[in-house]
Amino acid sequence: MHVSSYPRVAAFLLMLASFAGSALAVEFDEKIKAPMVKDAAVLRIEARSYGERFSALQAASPQEFVRNRALAAERFDLTWKIQQAIEARRPLGDLSAIGLEKGEDGSYHIDFDANPQWNRPDEIFFSAVIDVDWQGLGAILVDRGFRAEDVAKLREYVSTHDLRQIMRRESLPLALSFSNIVKKYDKIKRPVDDAVVLSYIYQREKLRAERGREWAEGLLNSLDAQRARIFLAYLDERTSSGTWAPGNQRAGIDGQLRLMRLPDFEQLALAEAAGVMP
């Protein structure tokens, strides 16, 4: 028998309303502009400075990679600027000194093992513990010094803290408020500038990145200090690399506006945030 999901959406609306006016409800701020690369040489200086501070903090305490909110925000902004410049095909020149190797197609390859300053802890943690064979992972961690109860704590944290759902929920007030901005522009028959759309995407992704960092920090906090060190050492053994490649920014901006202009956008966004589909 099919049971309507709308009561769950309505319940979520009541929960969201209880957060109104609190720090939890982050709305779109049209005054915040997405950062852009203005000078590639300055970018390289900023990235080297960030990398040096990252290395110093990591040497002092590997957990700073996860816990340092200011460092994570700086990493996000630098990564955003580089990726947006690649998307817009703006010349960045040789970035090998900061760990990015340019390809012939305009993309940049990153060896995260050699350049961990560009990696995001939530993405590393997420890939290690989501949809994983817990029996196999547990055995690996026990071999390294976990106890059965430590594996159980880790598994409980992951099962009770759905990162994907957290990001959908936390992004909702921002999405709804941006939708209202788009409607305002449409009402006065004024085009929505690309910079406004990029500002929304920037604010949304930065919010999600911070919620991801908080999730990763919470995961570490679910373990004692010794087990946290073991878990980080295990993750450090996993090799990873990535590529930042140019895409179709025009299509991305247009697609975002089409989504916001759907007549049932708010209903769809609420259902997604509540983890249901109408």
N, C-alpha and C positions, 0 to 999 in steps of 0.2 A: 504494500500500500504506500502511495506517495504521500509524504508529509510536507506541507509547505514550510519553507525556510524563513518566511517573512517574520514570524514571531521572534526568531533569533536575531534578525536584523533590527527589529524594534527594540529588543532588549539591549542590543549593542548601542543603539541611538541614545537610550537612557544612560548607559554607562559613559558614553562620550560626553553627554551633556553635563555629567557630574564633574568632568574635568575642565569645563568652560572657565576661562579666565586663569587657569593654572599654568604653571611652567610646562606641563606635559603637552598642552595644546599649542604646537608650533605652527603658526600660520604664515602664508606667503607674504614676504615684505618686498614690495615693489622698489623700495629705495636701495636694496642690496643688489649690487651688480656682480655678475659672475666675473672672476679674475681672468685676464687674458695676458698672453705674452706680448710685451711691448718691445723688448730688446733681448735677443737670444743670448747675448753675452752676459747680461744681468741675470738671466735665468740660470745660466751655468754657475755663476757665483753663488746665487741663492741655494742651488741644489748641492753644491760642494759644502757650503756651510752647514746645511741641514744634515748631510751625510756624516760630517765630522762629529756633530753633536749627537747624532744617532749612535755612532760607533762608541763614543765615550759613555753614553748612558747604558748601552747594552753591555759594555765591558764591566761597568760598575754593578749592574743587576740585569740579567737577561729578561726579567719580568717587566722592566721598564718599556720594553717593546710593546707590551700590552697595556700597561697601566697609565702611561703618560698621555693625558688627553691633549695637551698643547702640541706635543710632537706629532700625534696622530692628525690633528687639524692641519698642521703645517704640511705633512706628507700629502694629505688630501688636496690641499690647494695647489701644491707643486704638480702633483699628478694630473689634476684637472687642467691646469694651464698647458702642460705638455700635450695631453691627449686632445684638447680642443685645438691647439695649433696644428697637430697632425691631421685632425678632422678637416680643418679649414685649409690644409695644405700650405700653411705658412712656413717659410724657410726657418729651420732651426739649426742647420749645420751639423757639425760633428759633436755628438753628445756622449761619445765613448768614455770621456773622463768622468762622467757621472753614471756610467753603467748601462747606457743605451746604445746599442749597435744598429746603425741605420742599414736598411735593406734597399734594394734597387727600386722597389715599388713605393717607397716613401714611408714604410713601416719601420718601427724600432723594436728590436728584440732585447729582452731583459733576462739575464741569468739571475734569478732571485737568490740562488745559493751564494753567489759571489757578491750580490748587491741586495742584501736583505732589507735595506732601508726603504725599498720600494714595495715591499710585501705588506699585506694587511693581515693582522693576526686573526681577525674573525674569519677571513677566507681560508686561512691555513687550518684553523681549528674546525671550521665547518666541513671542509673536505675530509678531515680525519675521523669525524664522529657521526656524520649524518648518513643514514642508510648504510650503516656499516654492519659487518658480521661481528656482533659483540663477543661471541665466544672466541673468535680468532683474535680480535683486538685485545680482549681481556687477557688472553694467554701471553700475548706479546708484552703487555704492560706488567703482568705479574713476573715474567722473566726478568724484567728490569727493576723490580723492587716494589711494585704495587701489591696490596693485599686484596683479597676478594671484596672486602667492604669498600675499598677505594674505587674499584671498578664499578661497584654498585652505585656509589655516590656520583660518579661521572655519568653513568647511564641515566640516573634519575634526573640530574640537572638537564641533560640534553632532552629527555622526554617531557620535562615540565617547562622548558623554555624554548618554544618553537621560534627560532630566529626569523624565519620567513614570515610568520604571522606577526611577530613583533614589528617588523619593518613595515608590513602592510598597515597595521593599526596606527603606528606612529606617524606614517606619511599621510594619513587620511585628512586631518585638519588642514594641512598644507595644500593638498590636492583640491579640497572643496573651496578653500579661499581663493586659489588661483583660478578655478572655474568661474567664480564670481567676477574676478578681474576681467577674464575673457568676455563674459557676458556684458560687462560694463562697456568695454571697447566696442563690442558689436552693436550695442544699443545706440551709441553715438556715431556709429558707422565710421569708426576709426580703426585702421589696421593694427593688429598686435605686432609690435616690433619684434624682430628676431631676438634682440638682446633681452627682452622681457621673458620670452620663452626659455632662453638659455639660463636666465637668472632663476627661474622656477626649477629647472632640471638640476642646476647647481645646488640650490637650497635643499631640494629633495634628496639628492645623492649624498650631500654632506650630512644631513640628518641621519640617513640610513647608515652611513659609515660610522658615525658616533654611536648609534644604537648597537651596531655590530661590535664595536670596541668594548662597550659596556657588557655585552653578552659574553665576549671572550674573557673579560676580567672576572665576571661572575663565575664562569666555568673554572678559572684558576682558583677563585676563592672557595669553591666547593671542595677543594682538596687541601690537605695540609701542605706546609712549605716543602717537605721532602718530596712528596708525590707531585707537586706542581713542577719542581725542578726536573723530575724524571719525565713528566709528560712533555715539557718543553724540549728536553734533550731528544726524546723520541721524534718529535716533530722536526727537529733540526736535521735528522737523518734522512728525511724525505726530500728528494730533489724536486725542484720545480723551476719552470721558466715561463715566460709569457711574451706576447707580441702586441704592441699597440699599433694598430693599422688604421689608415684613413678610411672613412666610410662616407655615406651619403647624408651629410648634415642637413641639407635642405629637406630631404624626405623625412628625417627624424623630427624636425621642427614642425613641418606640415602635419605629420601624423599625430604629434602631440596636441596640436590645435583641433584636429578632427575629433580626437577622443574627448577633449573638453567640451566640444559643441554637441556631443550626442544628447538627444533629448532626455535620455534616462541615465546620464552620466552619474549623477549623485546616487541614484539607486544602485547602480552597478558598483560604484566605489564603496558604498556602505556594505554591500553584500560581500565584496572581496575582503574588506577589512574585518568583517565578522567571521570570515572563513566559510562562507556559504555562497551559493549561487542562486539568484532568483529564478 
